[in-house]
Structures are given as C-alpha cells and as structure tokens.
Amino acid sequence: MVEHNEIIATVPEQPVGWIETKLPEFVMTRLQSYIETAKNNPVSHNDKLVIIISKALTLEDKDNWFFKIVLNSLIGKFIECYPLYTDRVNLLTKAVPYCLGPLWVNFQKENECNPLHDHTGVFSFVVFVKIPTDWREQHALPICANSNLPKASNFEFQYTTMLGQINYYSYFLDKESEGKILFFPSKLMHMVHPFYNCDKERITISGNILFNISNDKN
C-alpha cells in the first residue's frame, strides 16, 4: 500500500448567496402608496423587462425614502454576510456610492410568468406585496399534482455548481409571504412560475441598485 502524506478534503467556500427579511408594516404602507400613485399616473415598465406579464408600472421612490430607510441597511448586511463576493465587486469601486436604479411593480395574472432572467446593476430585490394564492393548493392542482418537482406559483433562484450542474432554490408563496423582501446579486438568475385557478393579481415590487457615477451623490 502506498504511503500518503496528509490528505485534506477541500470544499471551496461559496462566495455569495442572498438575504431575506420581513419588512415592517409602515414600510409596506409606504410602498403601497407608491403603487397607488403609479396607478393614478401609469407609466408602463413592460418594455424594460423580460416578462410574460401584461402589466408592469414604473414606481417613484419619493425623496429616496425606501433606499435610505430600507435598502441602505440591506446593502450593509449583504456585505457583512458575503465579504468574499463584495470584496471582488468593490475591488475598483470602493469610492463610488450606491443608488437606487429602476423601481417597478408587477401585476401578475393567472397563467402569466416571469421567465428565467437576471438584472442590471450590483444588487436587486423583490418584495412580495400581495400573494392571492397558497402554494399547497397550487401544488395540488392536476397540472402538477403528480410531479416529483411541483413548481406552480413558486419564485425560484437558479445557479450552477462547480461541477456545472444547475441547482435551484424555490420559495413556496402564500399569504405569509406578504411583506417579505429578497435581496440578491443582480446577476443571480431567477424566475417566477405561473399560478392557476385564481382571478386575483399577484403584486410584487422589484428594483435594482447601481453604482452612482453621476455628479449628484445625494
């Protein structure tokens, strides 16, 4: 038998993931006011998105409130959780501040979906504002009841492993998901599966965080 020196099993450290939290009621109330304002003065956002959703509207973050109150702290928490990733991203941009880029609301109807895609910018997020379905009922529908991997109504991240395999992480959505925000790197692939047998809209807010290279750093 061959004598070996010390053999070490080495597992590469995963440099990045995502974070999630539940937003306070006062924040959700503020976001709902953004939606109502957009409904009264609608500006379509559909042409800026890769979606199969009939209605998406541009939102305005009045006085940069959501960015300052919520997103800034999530950026800090993300950097704390994933220093290896953020060190790489910030390698040449440590002096450049962040800013909120596009912000929009999706009104997803039955049978509509958001196919696999990524975003522009450094970070992105999704807020589940209104979830009219329950994943348990959706997964029990005939269309997927006999599937070994039911996905009706799921929100899903997808990523490759070091062996080139496609992994996924699904969020099973129901009423309890309302108010939750997922905060992730903009290049993390994700998708929204369709829901069925429901005539109400699923409402979500999404946005991107960019490096602020403008002259206005406020």
Secondary structure by P-SEA (a helix, b strand, c coil): cccccccccccccccccbbbbbbcaaaaaaaaaaaaaaaaccccccccccccccbbbbbbccccccccccaaaaaaaaaaacaaaaaaaacccccbbbbbccccccccccccccccccccccccccccccccccaaaaaacccccccccccccccccccccccccccccccccccccccbbbbbccccccbbbbbccccccbbbbbbccccccccccc
